[in-house]
Amino acid sequence: MKITRKNGLKGTVSVPGDKSISHRSIMLGSIADGITEVHHFLQGADCLSSIACFRQMGINIENNGDIVRIHGKGLHGLKQPSDILDTGNSGTTTRLMSGILAGQNFECIVNGDASIQSRPMRRIITPLSLMGASIESLKGNDCAPLKITGKKIKGIHYDSPVSSAQVKSAILLAGLYAEGETSVTEPVLSRNHTELMLKGCGGDITSNGTTAILRPVERLEAQKIVVPGDISSAAYFMAAGLIVPGSEICIKNVGINPTRDGMIRVCQAMGGNIRMENIHEVCGEPVADIIVSHSNLHGIMIEGDIIPTLIDELPIIAVMAAFADGQTVIRDAAELKVKESDRIAVMTENLSAMGVDITPTDDGMIINGGKTPCGAQIQSHLDHRIAMSFAVAALASDGETEIIGSDCVNISYPTFYNDLFNLSK
């Protein structure tokens, strides 16, 4: 993909459905009783991996594009797959599904692509094992492939060393099959879609500060789910509107859950002209239209409790920092190293190629902005968030930018380039 500078991005865009909620709708719908109907489902490769895995376990899932119907078979209705459960590039599928599999009455193997086979799974192996689960890294390196032998498990209280919705959700989903109460305490509250959706389908779950507490129930009820637009996908248009001169963009129906809204708060703190309109609630999730226009941004410090609310947005925030006056410092974000790529190293490599003054640190990066970046050849490392971030950077940079491996956006946003370029017509 080759991209050059644009001016005056204008128009309205609707981003795909939230990836986190789309994944969870498949998993909870599969183990609920009845037909779960999901509207505005994300048709990205990651979410399709979740569909494929649960189909392998005997669940009838009708995928009609925008609407997906899951014919749930109840908490104990899954059957042993005849082959390896292939999660593709999806860490969410791998980790959350492992929680469900821990309490089944069959054995299976979970594996994914090269990226998944290098991502840390000890963070779920440890708590699930404490619950009595049998979960083994077949290569002995605490990564996939994982062999999971379902058995009777017991509830625990787990003090998670990381604020991770995937870790928390794996434990809570296992708790549906456990004897007694299961609870998870995080250092800082991570995204809470699992808790909200479990409550919506009849789960007995409560939250107290950064602790989620689940008690097993006899059954979960199917529901109608309307998936809001994914704020992680909206973030690229928010950034584009702020850094490309003459721009004004309206992003419709975006989920603004307070455990996910850090991007909005950072844009405001950097001096961005950003506002929310038409705020309402859909299926327990707050939703709004987000309007952004070109702004003179300035550097800020990003650290502490806000980090879990924007961990997936940090690559595009780093791009914004390159165009902002002064210094931006990102701290407490060591989690970036274990995403689809080492995003600290990859952002440093690619922003440096564009002439940006960036210094990597153990848990983030320091970016001295204010100088217009120049076009460069960008290596996506097959990380969708890297490719999308540099597509936006290219729109406000001098010269031509070439993104190698640009098709990886299909993981979360198959129509991204079309939607972005349509704003410049």
C-alpha positions in Angstrom: 0.0 0.0 0.0 1.5 3.4 -1.1 0.0 6.5 0.5 0.8 10.2 0.0 -0.2 13.4 1.8 -3.9 14.4 1.8 -5.6 17.6 2.9 -9.1 18.2 4.2 -10.5 14.8 5.3 -14.2 15.3 5.5 -17.3 13.2 6.0 -18.9 10.6 8.1 -17.7 7.1 8.8 -19.2 4.0 10.6 -16.5 1.7 11.9 -17.0 -2.1 12.3 -18.4 -3.6 15.4 -16.3 -3.9 18.5 -13.9 -6.8 18.3 -14.0 -7.6 22.0 -17.8 -7.7 22.1 -18.0 -9.7 18.8 -15.7 -12.4 20.2 -17.6 -12.7 23.5 -21.0 -12.8 21.7 -19.9 -16.0 20.0 -18.5 -17.6 23.1 -21.4 -16.7 25.4 -24.0 -17.4 22.7 -22.6 -20.9 22.2 -22.9 -21.8 25.9 -26.3 -20.1 26.5 -29.7 -21.7 26.0 -31.5 -20.6 22.8 -30.6 -18.5 19.8 -28.4 -15.4 20.4 -28.8 -12.9 17.6 -25.8 -10.5 17.1 -26.2 -7.3 15.0 -23.2 -5.3 13.6 -20.8 -8.3 14.2 -17.2 -7.7 13.2 -16.4 -9.7 10.1 -12.6 -9.6 10.8 -10.3 -12.6 10.6 -10.0 -12.8 14.4 -13.7 -13.0 15.1 -14.1 -15.5 12.3 -11.6 -17.7 14.1 -13.9 -17.7 17.1 -16.8 -18.8 14.9 -14.8 -21.5 13.3 -13.7 -22.9 16.7 -17.1 -23.1 18.2 -18.5 -24.6 15.0 -15.9 -27.4 15.4 -17.4 -28.0 18.9 -20.9 -28.6 17.4 -22.4 -25.2 17.6 -24.6 -24.1 14.6 -23.6 -20.5 13.8 -25.4 -18.7 10.9 -23.2 -15.9 9.6 -25.2 -13.6 7.4 -22.8 -10.8 7.4 -24.1 -8.0 9.6 -26.3 -10.4 11.6 -24.9 -13.6 13.2 -27.2 -16.2 14.9 -25.7 -18.6 17.4 -27.8 -21.7 18.2 -26.5 -22.2 21.8 -26.5 -25.6 23.4 -26.2 -24.6 27.0 -23.2 -24.7 29.4 -22.6 -28.4 28.9 -23.5 -28.7 25.2 -20.1 -28.4 23.6 -18.6 -31.6 22.0 -15.1 -32.7 21.5 -13.6 -31.3 18.3 -12.3 -33.8 15.8 -9.2 -31.6 15.0 -7.0 -28.9 16.5 -8.9 -25.7 17.4 -7.2 -23.1 15.2 -7.4 -19.6 16.6 -5.5 -18.0 13.8 -4.0 -14.7 14.9 -6.5 -14.2 17.8 -5.2 -13.9 21.3 -8.7 -13.2 22.5 -10.0 -16.5 21.0 -7.0 -18.4 22.4 -7.2 -17.1 26.0 -10.9 -16.8 26.6 -11.8 -20.1 24.9 -9.2 -21.8 27.1 -11.2 -20.7 30.2 -14.3 -22.4 28.8 -12.5 -25.5 27.7 -11.0 -26.0 31.2 -14.3 -27.1 32.6 -15.5 -29.4 29.7 -15.6 -33.2 29.7 -13.2 -33.6 26.8 -9.6 -33.1 25.6 -8.5 -30.8 22.8 -5.5 -28.9 21.4 -5.6 -25.1 20.8 -3.2 -23.6 18.4 -2.8 -20.5 16.1 -0.4 -18.8 13.7 3.2 -18.0 14.3 2.3 -14.9 16.3 0.0 -16.8 18.6 2.7 -19.4 19.1 5.0 -16.7 20.5 2.5 -14.9 22.7 2.6 -15.5 26.5 0.1 -18.1 27.8 1.5 -18.6 31.3 -0.7 -15.7 32.3 -3.8 -18.0 31.8 -2.1 -21.3 32.5 -1.2 -20.3 36.1 -4.7 -19.3 37.3 -6.5 -22.0 35.4 -4.2 -24.6 36.9 -4.8 -23.2 40.3 -8.5 -23.9 39.6 -7.6 -27.5 39.0 -7.5 -27.3 35.2 -5.2 -29.5 33.1 -3.6 -27.1 30.6 -0.2 -27.8 29.1 2.1 -25.9 26.7 3.1 -28.7 24.3 6.4 -27.1 23.4 7.1 -26.4 27.1 7.6 -22.7 26.4 4.4 -21.4 28.0 3.0 -20.6 24.5 0.6 -22.4 22.1 -0.1 -25.1 21.1 -2.0 -25.8 24.3 -3.4 -29.2 25.3 -6.4 -28.7 27.5 -8.0 -31.7 29.2 -11.4 -30.6 30.7 -12.1 -31.7 34.2 -13.9 -30.7 37.4 -12.5 -27.3 38.6 -13.0 -25.2 41.7 -13.4 -21.5 42.2 -10.5 -19.4 43.4 -9.6 -15.8 44.2 -6.9 -14.6 41.9 -4.8 -11.5 42.3 -3.8 -10.9 38.7 -0.3 -9.4 38.3 -1.4 -7.7 35.0 -4.5 -5.7 34.1 -5.7 -7.8 31.3 -9.3 -8.4 30.2 -8.2 -11.6 28.5 -6.7 -13.0 31.7 -9.7 -11.9 33.8 -12.2 -13.2 31.2 -10.5 -16.6 30.9 -10.8 -17.1 34.7 -14.4 -15.8 34.9 -15.5 -18.1 32.0 -13.8 -21.0 33.7 -15.7 -20.0 36.8 -19.0 -20.8 35.1 -18.0 -24.5 35.4 -16.3 -24.3 38.8 -17.4 -25.4 42.2 -17.9 -22.3 44.4 -17.2 -18.6 43.8 -14.5 -17.3 41.5 -13.1 -13.8 41.8 -10.3 -11.8 40.1 -8.6 -8.7 41.3 -6.6 -6.5 38.9 -4.1 -3.8 39.6 -6.2 -1.4 37.5 -9.6 -2.2 36.0 -9.3 -3.6 32.4 -12.2 -3.6 29.9 -15.3 -5.0 31.4 -17.3 -6.3 28.4 -17.2 -9.9 29.8 -18.8 -8.8 33.1 -21.5 -6.7 31.3 -22.3 -9.5 28.8 -22.4 -12.2 31.5 -24.9 -10.1 33.5 -26.9 -9.6 30.4 -27.4 -13.3 29.8 -28.3 -14.2 33.4 -24.8 -14.7 35.0 -24.4 -14.1 38.7 -21.6 -11.6 38.6 -20.8 -8.5 40.6 -18.0 -6.0 40.6 -16.3 -4.2 43.6 -13.6 -1.8 42.5 -11.1 -3.8 40.5 -12.5 -7.1 41.7 -15.0 -9.2 39.7 -16.9 -11.9 41.5 -18.7 -14.7 39.8 -20.9 -17.5 41.2 -22.0 -20.4 39.0 -25.5 -20.6 37.6 -27.5 -23.4 36.1 -27.9 -21.8 32.7 -27.2 -18.7 30.6 -30.0 -17.2 28.5 -29.7 -16.3 24.8 -30.0 -12.6 24.1 -30.1 -10.1 21.3 -26.8 -8.2 21.1 -26.2 -5.0 19.2 -22.5 -4.4 18.9 -21.3 -0.8 19.1 -18.6 0.5 16.8 -15.1 -0.4 18.0 -13.4 2.6 19.6 -10.0 0.9 18.7 -11.0 1.2 15.1 -12.4 4.7 15.5 -9.1 5.8 17.0 -7.5 5.9 13.5 -10.1 8.4 12.2 -9.9 10.4 15.4 -6.2 10.8 14.9 -6.5 11.4 11.2 -9.0 14.2 11.8 -6.7 15.8 14.4 -3.4 15.7 12.4 -4.5 16.3 8.8 -5.0 20.0 8.1 -8.6 21.1 7.1 -10.2 17.9 8.4 -13.5 17.3 10.1 -14.7 13.8 10.6 -17.8 12.3 12.3 -17.5 8.7 13.5 -20.9 7.2 14.2 -22.1 4.9 17.0 -18.8 4.3 18.7 -18.7 2.4 22.0 -17.4 4.7 24.8 -17.2 2.3 27.7 -15.2 4.0 30.4 -12.8 1.1 30.6 -12.0 1.8 26.9 -12.2 5.6 26.5 -8.6 6.5 27.2 -8.1 7.5 23.5 -10.7 10.2 23.9 -9.2 11.5 27.1 -5.7 11.6 25.5 -7.0 13.5 22.5 -8.5 16.1 24.8 -5.4 16.3 27.0 -3.3 16.9 23.8 -5.5 19.8 22.9 -7.5 18.0 20.3 -10.8 19.4 19.1 -13.0 16.4 19.9 -16.6 16.2 21.1 -19.3 13.5 21.6 -22.9 13.8 20.5 -26.0 11.6 20.5 -24.8 9.7 23.7 -27.0 6.7 24.4 -26.8 3.2 25.7 -27.1 -0.1 23.7 -27.1 -3.5 25.5 -25.6 -2.0 28.6 -22.8 -0.2 26.6 -22.5 3.6 26.3 -22.4 4.7 22.6 -21.8 8.1 21.0 -21.0 9.9 17.7 -17.5 11.3 17.9 -16.6 14.5 16.0 -13.0 15.6 15.5 -11.4 18.4 13.5 -7.8 19.5 12.8 -6.0 20.7 15.9 -2.6 22.0 17.1 -1.7 19.2 19.4 0.9 19.3 22.2 2.9 16.6 24.0 1.7 15.1 27.3 2.6 12.3 29.8 0.6 9.1 29.4 1.0 6.7 32.3 -0.7 4.9 35.2 -4.3 3.9 35.4 -5.2 5.2 31.9 -2.9 2.7 30.1 -5.3 -0.3 30.2 -8.1 1.9 28.7 -6.0 2.5 25.6 -3.4 -0.2 25.3 -4.5 -1.0 21.7 -4.5 2.6 20.8 -0.9 3.4 21.9 0.5 2.9 18.4 -1.8 5.6 16.8 -1.2 7.8 19.9 2.5 7.6 19.2 1.8 8.8 15.7 -0.2 11.7 17.0 2.7 12.5 19.3 5.0 12.8 16.3 2.9 15.6 15.0 2.4 17.3 18.4 4.5 20.2 19.7 6.9 19.2 22.5 7.5 15.9 24.2 5.2 13.0 24.7 6.2 10.3 27.2 4.4 6.9 27.4 5.1 4.8 30.5 3.7 1.7 32.2 3.0 0.0 28.9 5.3 -3.0 28.9 2.3 -5.0 27.7 3.0 -3.5 24.2 5.9 -5.9 23.9 3.6 -9.0 23.9 1.0 -7.9 21.4 0.8 -9.1 17.7 4.3 -7.6 17.5 6.6 -5.9 20.0 4.9 -2.6 19.4 7.5 -0.6 21.3 10.3 -1.9 19.0 8.2 -1.7 15.8 6.9 1.9 16.5 10.4 3.0 17.2 11.7 1.3 14.0 9.1 2.8 11.8 8.7 6.3 13.3 12.6 6.6 13.2 12.4 5.7 9.5 10.1 8.7 9.0 12.6 11.0 10.7 10.8 11.2 14.0 12.8 11.7 17.2 11.7 8.6 19.3 13.5 6.8 22.1 12.2 3.3 23.3 12.1 2.5 27.0 11.5 -0.7 28.9 7.8 0.2 29.3 7.0 2.7 26.6 8.6 5.4 24.5 9.6 9.1 24.5 8.6 11.1 21.4 9.8 14.6 20.6 7.3 15.9 18.0 6.7 19.1 16.1 8.7 18.2 12.9 6.8 17.0 9.9 7.6 13.3 9.3 8.8 12.2 5.9 7.5 9.3 3.9 9.3 5.9 4.3 9.0 2.2 3.8 7.1 0.9 6.8 7.3 -2.7 8.0 3.9 -3.7 9.5 5.3 -7.0 10.9 1.8 -8.3 10.0 0.4 -6.3 13.0 -2.9 -4.7 12.0 -2.6 -1.8 14.4 0.8 -0.9 13.1 -0.4 -0.9 9.5 -3.4 1.3 10.2 -1.4 3.7 12.4 1.1 4.4 9.6 -1.6 4.7 7.0 -2.8 7.7 9.0 0.7 9.0 9.6 1.3 8.9 5.8 -1.7 11.3 5.2 0.1 14.1 7.0 3.7 13.3 6.0 5.9 14.6 3.3 6.5 12.3 0.3 5.3 8.8 -0.2 4.9 6.1 2.4 4.8 2.4 1.5 3.4 -0.1 4.0 4.7 -3.6 3.6 2.2 -6.3 4.7 -0.7 -3.8 4.6 -3.3 -6.6 4.1 -3.0 -7.5 7.8 -5.7 -4.9 8.5 -8.2 -7.7 7.6 -7.7 -9.1 11.2 -9.8 -6.3 12.6 -11.0 -3.9 9.9 -11.2 -5.4 6.3 -12.6 -2.1 4.8 -10.2 0.2 6.6 -8.3 1.6 3.5 -11.5 2.2 1.6 -13.1 4.0 4.5 -10.0 6.2 5.1 -9.5 7.2 1.5 -13.2 7.9 0.9 -12.8 10.8 3.4 -10.3 12.5 1.1 -12.5 12.6 -2.1 
